Amino acid sequence: MSHRARWGAVFLAPVLTVALAATPAHTAAEAAYERVLNGTFDSVKSPWWSSANTPSAVSLGRLCADVPAGTVNVWDSMIGQNDIPLEAGQPYTLSFTASATRDVSIRAVVQLPTAPATLNKAAAVTSTPKSFQFTGTSTTAGLHAQLLFQQGGATQPFTLCLDDVSLTGGAIPPGGGRDFGSPVRANQYGYAVHGPKKASIVDASATPVSWRLLDSSGAVVKNGLTHVQGTDAASGDHVHIADFSSARTAGTGYTLAVDGATSYPFAIADNPYKALRKDALAYFYAVRSGTPIEAQYAGEAYARPAGHLGVAPNKGDTDVPCLPGACDYSLDVRGGWYDAGDQGKYVVNGALAAWQLMDSYERSRGQGDTAGLRDGLLSIPENDNGVPDVLDESRWEMEFLLSMQVPAGEPLAGMAHHKIHDLAWSALPTQPDKDSQPRYLHAPSTAATLNLAAAGAQCARVWARYDAPFAHKCLTAARTAWKAALAHPDVYAPSSDSVGGGAYADTDVTDEFSWAATEFYATTHDRAYLSRIDTEITPAGFSWRDTGALADLTVVRLPSRFPDRMVDAARKRVLAVADGFVRDERSQGYPNPNLPANGAYVWGSNSVTVNNALVIATAYDITHRSIYRSAALESMDYLLGRNALNQSFVTGYGTQASHNQHNRIWAHQIDPKLPTPPPGSLAGGPDSALQDPVAQQNLVGCAPATCYIDDIYSYSTNEIAINWNSALAWVATFAADSAR
């Protein structure tokens, strides 16, 4: 996923997910744990920031900033680093080297919000580099302290350079103090009466141990012995499996007890996935751009004014120009869905999310899932128009995708602009109607153009029975995009274009050509497209960047629309890949169909899990073999709490559920007046690379499956995104259908 940086000196309410106030095993003096990231400035500036009026850059291994004259307060010009964890009652030592182009006095500050500063000291800086050292004690524990160098109030401008910045102290080592709660990890929401019911137990015993299933009164309703799974490589846990699938009495408040430890409570229900299907789909109404989100549909907490309609302070999206040099026209690109933690809109990600909603519709139609086809399933303005709500919601994005097409008569006519977003990263939080950033169209790309072609061809197919003019509009735009991509097959979005929005770079579009050709053939039966269908599903699965597998998935979803030989071959490939995902899931201590070959979890790893579950569910649709249904449902168990973190990654679903996901609209962690993300929002999940400062500070040494923190500033582990929730909605719809 794209990088979402945090800017500026924002004072934050601490949200503790590690035991910062725990009794130390070692003294701070013995540990001398470093709390600053990149204090030597060997090559890059990140994660340091400076005030907007104080430009800074790394020069000769130092961080140097141009301090302006004419400011009033010492905090009017700052250099800082956020997200430093502090422990209550612990001393901290700050040391640094500083020099300036003239003699000045600056202040060095370490502070948590709403608490006395740990230290606030003056430093007399001269043109000769000088070392400073200060010590202070934190009175409060928190993950989001700031280290600030304040130099405002200058009467003359000067340049300040810093080096060798260090803050040591605390008794808990970086990455230490984490507590995952009970060793008995279950789906924290609910199991289907007629489905698999298993839990994973962390236990060092090499022989089976006893388990007991307790009802809400504490009475034992089932008991048995665990199966010793062994060491789970991704977490390092030694895991046992308890299988209580024979329990088929519906009820709430069940728990599983093993050796004095008890799981979080859960339900056993005829169809526990119905609510999740609705909530995962309702997420998309809540992230609509260009329309008011009304309380009668979303609830009072999630109601908000329309965003980005050109009403002050907004500067988009009704008349959006290109970045200078990209084009000389403007487009009306209102609507669509906000992508993720930011409020950008991206064709490649949006097309995949829209495709998954439309594919869910086609699956429901093919499998006789009448609930998935309901008009009235969702609480949205269009829920009584004679059209399945899942299609109504996908249309909101599809209309935006069509608007991103380069107009006729312009250079690159027919191609699609890659994205539209703010010029710079907006503050966290920022409500869409309060965003004052200028917004720009970014240059067209072949990848975006082919995503538009694929989604447009699918749109024409699914809308033909409900709105023929709109279906024709989609197909016309798709054909125009296809021709433009053939004429410009190698126009790539640069990976460096990542300020104010994600880059979403993709320099191999052979898979997009194949996917789009598949959708065209399924819609038009024009044999000219057959020769361009040349990708196959592989164990790598699919993502916004790698869409080749979608060709096989479309073929097996719509077998009557393709030649028999293609269908037979695609079915064999889908089943072979699904078999591999099932083996991967069963080989691990926690039921994750994502088993990376290198052992590393990637940004958005939960989307890999749920996309792989989609493939497994498709195998069930092909064969109706129970092994595939069980594996797909157990994948949901993983997302809902049966994992190494004992964490449900879906907001509102489980006792210990993610609720501080990285997002500018639902930022309750920062501002208690704002809501948490709505129920059914899927967190990104473990990311072994630790690609944000909160992760780097608090997850050092984490086992791959535990590299996650439910913190709004951990954008690399805890973001939300439309293409993640579209996959969750697809699989939740399958699960609800399979339980009927």
DAGI-V488963 format. One record per residue. N is the residue number from 1. SS is DSSP state (h for helix, s for strand, l for the rest). OMEGA is omega as a letter, one per 20 degrees, with the letter a starting at -180 (* if undefined). Layout:
((N,SS,OMEGA) (N,SS,OMEGA))
//
This chain:
((1,l,a) (2,l,a) (3,l,r) (4,l,a) (5,l,r) (6,l,a) (7,l,r) (8,l,a) (9,l,a) (10,l,a) (11,l,a) (12,l,r) (13,l,a) (14,l,r) (15,l,a) (16,l,r) (17,l,r) (18,l,a) (19,l,a) (20,l,a) (21,l,a) (22,l,r) (23,l,a) (24,l,r) (25,l,r) (26,l,r) (27,l,r) (28,h,a) (29,h,r) (30,h,a) (31,h,a) (32,l,a) (33,l,r) (34,s,a) (35,l,r) (36,l,r) (37,l,r) (38,l,r) (39,l,a) (40,l,r) (41,l,a) (42,l,a) (43,l,a) (44,l,a) (45,l,a) (46,l,j) (47,l,r) (48,l,r) (49,s,r) (50,s,r) (51,l,a) (52,l,a) (53,l,a) (54,l,a) (55,l,a) (56,s,r) (57,s,r) (58,s,r) (59,s,r) (60,l,r) (61,l,r) (62,s,r) (63,s,a) (64,s,a) (65,s,r) (66,s,a) (67,s,a) (68,l,r) (69,l,r) (70,l,r) (71,l,a) (72,l,a) (73,l,a) (74,h,a) (75,h,r) (76,h,r) (77,l,a) (78,s,r) (79,s,a) (80,s,r) (81,s,a) (82,s,r) (83,s,r) (84,s,a) (85,s,r) (86,s,r) (87,l,a) (88,l,r) (89,l,a) (90,l,r) (91,s,r) (92,s,a) (93,s,r) (94,s,r) (95,s,r) (96,s,r) (97,s,a) (98,s,r) (99,s,a) (100,s,a) (101,l,r) (102,l,a) (103,l,a) (104,s,r) (105,s,r) (106,s,r) (107,s,r) (108,s,a) (109,s,r) (110,s,a) (111,s,r) (112,l,r) (113,l,r) (114,l,r) (115,l,r) (116,l,r) (117,l,r) (118,l,r) (119,s,r) (120,s,a) (121,s,r) (122,s,r) (123,s,r) (124,s,a) (125,s,r) (126,l,r) (127,l,r) (128,l,a) (129,l,a) (130,s,r) (131,s,a) (132,s,r) (133,s,r) (134,s,r) (135,s,r) (136,s,a) (137,s,r) (138,l,r) (139,l,a) (140,l,r) (141,l,r) (142,s,a) (143,s,a) (144,s,r) (145,s,r) (146,s,r) (147,s,a) (148,s,r) (149,s,a) (150,s,a) (151,l,r) (152,l,a) (153,l,a) (154,l,r) (155,l,r) (156,l,r) (157,l,r) (158,s,r) (159,s,r) (160,s,r) (161,s,r) (162,s,r) (163,s,r) (164,s,r) (165,s,a) (166,s,r) (167,s,a) (168,s,r) (169,s,a) (170,l,a) (171,l,a) (172,l,a) (173,l,r) (174,l,a) (175,l,a) (176,l,r) (177,l,a) (178,l,a) (179,l,a) (180,l,r) (181,l,a) (182,l,r) (183,l,r) (184,s,a) (185,s,a) (186,l,r) (187,l,a) (188,l,a) (189,l,a) (190,s,r) (191,s,r) (192,s,r) (193,l,a) (194,l,r) (195,l,r) (196,l,r) (197,l,a) (198,s,r) (199,s,r) (200,s,a) (201,s,r) (202,s,a) (203,l,a) (204,l,a) (205,l,r) (206,l,r) (207,l,a) (208,l,r) (209,l,a) (210,s,r) (211,s,r) (212,s,r) (213,s,a) (214,s,r) (215,l,a) (216,l,r) (217,l,a) (218,l,r) (219,l,r) (220,s,r) (221,s,r) (222,s,r) (223,s,a) (224,s,r) (225,s,r) (226,l,r) (227,s,a) (228,s,r) (229,s,a) (230,s,a) (231,s,r) (232,l,a) (233,l,a) (234,l,a) (235,l,a) (236,l,a) (237,l,r) (238,s,a) (239,s,r) (240,s,r) (241,s,r) (242,s,a) (243,s,r) (244,l,a) (245,l,a) (246,l,r) (247,l,a) (248,l,r) (249,l,a) (250,l,r) (251,s,r) (252,s,r) (253,s,r) (254,s,r) (255,s,r) (256,s,a) (257,s,r) (258,s,r) (259,l,r) (260,l,r) (261,s,a) (262,s,r) (263,l,r) (264,l,a) (265,l,r) (266,s,r) (267,s,r) (268,s,a) (269,s,r) (270,l,r) (271,l,a) (272,l,a) (273,l,a) (274,h,a) (275,h,a) (276,h,r) (277,h,a) (278,h,a) (279,h,r) (280,h,r) (281,h,r) (282,h,r) (283,h,a) (284,h,r) (285,h,a) (286,h,a) (287,l,r) (288,s,r) (289,l,r) (290,l,r) (291,l,r) (292,l,r) (293,s,a) (294,l,a) (295,h,a) (296,h,r) (297,h,a) (298,h,a) (299,l,a) (300,h,a) (301,h,a) (302,h,r) (303,l,r) (304,s,r) (305,l,r) (306,l,r) (307,l,r) (308,l,r) (309,l,r) (310,l,r) (311,l,a) (312,l,j) (313,l,r) (314,l,r) (315,l,r) (316,l,j) (317,l,a) (318,l,a) (319,l,a) (320,s,r) (321,s,r) (322,s,r) (323,l,a) (324,l,r) (325,l,a) (326,l,r) (327,l,a) (328,l,r) (329,l,r) (330,s,r) (331,s,r) (332,l,a) (333,l,r) (334,l,r) (335,l,a) (336,l,r) (337,s,r) (338,l,a) (339,l,a) (340,l,r) (341,l,r) (342,l,r) (343,l,r) (344,l,r) (345,s,a) (346,s,a) (347,h,a) (348,h,r) (349,h,a) (350,h,a) (351,h,r) (352,h,r) (353,h,r) (354,h,r) (355,h,a) (356,h,r) (357,h,r) (358,h,r) (359,h,r) (360,h,r) (361,h,a) (362,h,r) (363,h,a) (364,h,r) (365,h,a) (366,h,a) (367,h,r) (368,l,r) (369,l,a) (370,l,r) (371,h,r) (372,h,a) (373,h,a) (374,l,r) (375,l,a) (376,l,r) (377,l,a) (378,l,r) (379,l,a) (380,l,a) (381,l,a) (382,l,a) (383,l,r) (384,l,a) (385,l,r) (386,l,a) (387,l,r) (388,l,a) (389,h,r) (390,h,r) (391,h,r) (392,h,a) (393,h,r) (394,h,r) (395,h,r) (396,h,r) (397,h,a) (398,h,r) (399,h,r) (400,h,a) (401,h,r) (402,h,a) (403,h,a) (404,l,a) (405,s,r) (406,l,a) (407,l,r) (408,l,r) (409,l,r) (410,l,r) (411,l,a) (412,l,r) (413,l,r) (414,l,r) (415,l,r) (416,s,r) (417,s,a) (418,l,a) (419,s,r) (420,s,r) (421,s,a) (422,s,r) (423,l,r) (424,l,r) (425,l,r) (426,l,a) (427,l,r) (428,l,j) (429,l,r) (430,l,r) (431,l,a) (432,h,a) (433,h,r) (434,h,a) (435,l,a) (436,l,a) (437,l,r) (438,l,a) (439,s,a) (440,s,r) (441,s,r) (442,l,a) (443,l,r) (444,s,r) (445,s,r) (446,h,r) (447,h,r) (448,h,a) (449,h,a) (450,h,r) (451,h,r) (452,h,r) (453,h,a) (454,h,a) (455,h,r) (456,h,r) (457,h,r) (458,h,r) (459,h,r) (460,h,a) (461,h,a) (462,h,a) (463,h,a) (464,l,a) (465,l,a) (466,l,a) (467,l,a) (468,h,r) (469,h,r) (470,h,r) (471,h,r) (472,h,r) (473,h,r) (474,h,a) (475,h,r) (476,h,r) (477,h,a) (478,h,r) (479,h,r) (480,h,r) (481,h,r) (482,h,r) (483,h,r) (484,h,r) (485,h,r) (486,h,r) (487,h,a) (488,l,a) (489,l,a) (490,l,r) (491,l,a) (492,l,r) (493,l,a) (494,l,r) (495,l,a) (496,l,a) (497,l,a) (498,l,r) (499,l,a) (500,l,a) (501,l,a) (502,l,a) (503,l,a) (504,l,a) (505,l,a) (506,l,a) (507,l,r) (508,l,a) (509,l,r) (510,h,r) (511,h,r) (512,h,r) (513,h,a) (514,h,r) (515,h,a) (516,h,r) (517,h,r) (518,h,r) (519,h,r) (520,h,a) (521,h,r) (522,h,a) (523,h,a) (524,h,a) (525,l,r) (526,l,a) (527,h,r) (528,h,a) (529,h,a) (530,h,a) (531,h,r) (532,h,r) (533,l,a) (534,l,r) (535,l,a) (536,l,r) (537,l,r) (538,l,r) (539,l,r) (540,l,r) (541,l,a) (542,l,r) (543,l,r) (544,l,a) (545,l,a) (546,l,a) (547,l,a) (548,l,a) (549,h,a) (550,h,r) (551,h,r) (552,h,a) (553,h,r) (554,h,r) (555,h,a) (556,h,r) (557,h,a) (558,l,a) (559,h,a) (560,h,a) (561,h,a) (562,l,r) (563,l,a) (564,h,a) (565,h,r) (566,h,a) (567,h,a) (568,h,a) (569,h,a) (570,h,r) (571,h,r) (572,h,a) (573,h,r) (574,h,r) (575,h,r) (576,h,r) (577,h,r) (578,h,r) (579,h,r) (580,h,r) (581,h,r) (582,h,r) (583,h,r) (584,h,a) (585,h,a) (586,h,a) (587,h,a) (588,l,r) (589,l,r) (590,l,a) (591,l,a) (592,l,r) (593,l,r) (594,l,r) (595,l,a) (596,l,a) (597,l,a) (598,l,r) (599,l,a) (600,l,r) (601,l,a) (602,l,r) (603,l,a) (604,l,a) (605,h,r) (606,h,r) (607,h,r) (608,h,r) (609,h,a) (610,h,r) (611,h,r) (612,h,r) (613,h,r) (614,h,r) (615,h,r) (616,h,r) (617,h,r) (618,h,r) (619,h,r) (620,h,r) (621,h,a) (622,h,a) (623,h,a) (624,l,r) (625,l,a) (626,h,a) (627,h,a) (628,h,r) (629,h,a) (630,h,a) (631,h,r) (632,h,r) (633,h,r) (634,h,r) (635,h,r) (636,h,r) (637,h,r) (638,h,a) (639,h,a) (640,s,r) (641,l,a) (642,l,a) (643,l,a) (644,l,a) (645,l,a) (646,l,a) (647,l,r) (648,s,a) (649,l,a) (650,s,a) (651,l,r) (652,l,a) (653,l,r) (654,l,a) (655,l,a) (656,l,a) (657,s,r) (658,l,a) (659,l,r) (660,l,a) (661,l,a) (662,s,a) (663,l,a) (664,l,a) (665,l,a) (666,l,a) (667,l,a) (668,l,a) (669,l,a) (670,l,a) (671,l,a) (672,l,r) (673,l,r) (674,l,r) (675,l,r) (676,l,r) (677,l,a) (678,l,r) (679,l,a) (680,l,r) (681,l,a) (682,s,r) (683,l,a) (684,l,r) (685,l,a) (686,l,r) (687,l,a) (688,l,a) (689,l,r) (690,l,a) (691,l,r) (692,l,a) (693,h,r) (694,h,r) (695,h,a) (696,h,r) (697,h,a) (698,h,a) (699,l,r) (700,l,r) (701,l,a) (702,l,r) (703,l,a) (704,h,a) (705,h,a) (706,h,a) (707,l,a) (708,l,r) (709,l,a) (710,l,a) (711,l,a) (712,l,a) (713,l,r) (714,l,a) (715,h,a) (716,h,r) (717,h,a) (718,h,r) (719,s,r) (720,l,a) (721,l,a) (722,h,a) (723,h,r) (724,h,a) (725,h,r) (726,h,r) (727,h,r) (728,h,r) (729,h,r) (730,h,a) (731,h,r) (732,h,r) (733,h,r) (734,h,a) (735,h,r) (736,h,r) (737,h,a) (738,h,a) (739,l,a) (740,l,*))
//
